[in-house]
Amino acid sequence: MNFSELNNKFDAIINDIQSNEMGNIMVSIASDALVTIRERIKESGTNAEGGQYPPYSTNPMLSGCKNFIQKAACERYVKKDDTKWVMIDRGTPQMRPLFVIPGGYKEFREIQGRQTGFVDFSFSNRMWNNIKIVSDNSEHNQGIARIAATTDEDKKKLEGNTKRKGKILKLSQSEISELSRRFSTKITQIFERHGLK
């Protein structure tokens, strides 16, 4: 291969990388990153440093049935003989009755059949379902990809959970290494496609 042919191959590679090819790679890597984070947390409650998130609160809390996903679970709970009720002044003529869950958020989850052995940030799964790639094509083509919550409610939920429990959308060093390897493989494939190894 002479210098001119080599130069043409490099031009073709650069053209591929500067076109949508880089964007496609970044979307793929960002998707993999999100799946990796979500699976690690939902399956084991492990943070990016390899530890566990602080456990669910056991401080007594107030609730009403509208906070429950499973209405039947709430109805069973409020029918218990030892359920304690509190009337909350909402600044209107009507007081709002709420019941006390003595075991806090941990018990609130247990009542509805959710696991409490570790924190997985997935009571209803709405927050996880609304965390997506939020960067645009121009960013992807520059090698940038961002993931974040996409609704105002879930942005607040993610922010609150992060303040209480620590960084949620953070990759571990081993995850970064694996995603870097995948990125390098995809770039290498562009070179190979143009006859350069």
Stockholm file with secondary structure:
# STOCKHOLM 1.0

chainA/1-197         MNFSELNNKFDAIINDIQSNEMGNIMVSIASDALVTIRERIKESGTNAEGGQYPPYSTNPMLSGCKNFIQKAACERYVKKDDTKWVMIDRGTPQMRPLFVIPGGYKEFREIQGRQTGFVDFSFSNRMWNNIKIVSDNSEHNQGIARIAATTDEDKKKLEGNTKRKGKILKLSQSEISELSRRFSTKITQIFERHGLK
#=GR chainA/1-197 SS CCHHHHHHHHHHHHHHHHTHHHHHHHHHHHHHHHHHHHHHHHHHCBCTTSSBCCCCCCSCEEECGGGCSCHHHHHHHHTSTTCCEEEEECSSSSEEEEEEETTHHHHHHHHTTCCCSSCCSCSSSHHHHTEEECCCHHHHHTTCCCEEECSHHHHHHHHHHHHHHCCSSCCCHHHHHHHHHHHHHHHHHHHHHTTCC
#=GC SS_cons         CCHHHHHHHHHHHHHHHHTHHHHHHHHHHHHHHHHHHHHHHHHHCBCTTSSBCCCCCCSCEEECGGGCSCHHHHHHHHTSTTCCEEEEECSSSSEEEEEEETTHHHHHHHHTTCCCSSCCSCSSSHHHHTEEECCCHHHHHTTCCCEEECSHHHHHHHHHHHHHHCCSSCCCHHHHHHHHHHHHHHHHHHHHHTTCC
//
